[in-house]
Amino acid sequence: MAEGAAGATPVPTATATAAVTATATTAVTGTATTAVTATAIATPAPGPAVRRRRRVRPPWAALVLAAAVSALVLLAGTAWPDRPAVQAWRTVCLAITVQALPFLLLGTLLSGAINAFVPADLFTRVLPRRPALAVPVAGMAGAVLPGCECASVPVANSLIRRGVTPAAAFAFLLSAPAINPVVLTATAVAFPGNPAMVAARLLASLATAAVMGWLWLWLGKEEWLRPVVRHTGHRHGGNRWREFREGFQHDFLHAGGFLVLGAMAAATFNVAVPRSVLDTFSGSPWLSVLFLAGLAVLLAVCSEADAFVAASLTGFSPTARLAFMVVGPMVDLKLIALQAGTFGRAFAVRFSTATTVVAVAASVLIGGTLL
């Protein structure tokens, strides 16, 4: 019996010791209170300690962001970055990152504010109860957010956590960076005297967002969508400002790391592909549409600036340039990276591929009619 007790696991041993101690104490004092106290003191409580250790793990995306920024700073003081190709790569990478960070900051601030201050049932009360009707309403609501695709991802994630159907949140995610007033105004300035281009961009982007929302209702599966796990909404009795700060810090650091990775990939393509490749595809109407759609994905230009890039591609047809402006705000390298880090890689691969196909089809149909 002694050897069996000695070979037992630590938890039963502590329990047995507590029971013996409690029995001896009760026999001497004749009180049951001491027995309860001895048992409570001797019984270990490993659960909270384990949860505390898990809670302090830093997000690896934040480490990627810190490492990338540190590498760029260190390389800036050496002779190797003085080469023209490296200088161009660094300029493009920093330009994309600096251009997108303010809008990412806006999006994470909105996400934190929604999570901490907005009532949980507001969005479910505003949107139609039927998901098929909520999709186009959410798509049109994207016009109220003056930001780019970097801002829409954390906001859409917050909407899903607040009970909005994912199909409506994804329609908002796609439409917000493409049909907001800032983008449409930039398009009108980039294409002066051509209101048909502004109307074509608005209709093609809105149609793509609605179709993708309906496709998710029809074919989407829950196992493809794995949102970031953290608290949803204001906790009763908690401090709203602390919840806002924690939510903003988590989302910004998490999304910022993937933003840097996407900017580095886009800069690599921008420097590696020669200008002569553009002239090869501009002669064919179909190849020009597909090429500019793929170029929009790889260049990852912010939606507030892509109209000026499209206007400069004068060798391509208006429909091809429309495809560049419709695909870019919905599918690009940094947006795919943000979606993968927020919703999971399985979702990002399927959703970005389907969005590209739908966006190209909408651009060809609407561009061929209006332009």
Disulfide bonds with the S-S distance in Angstrom:
none
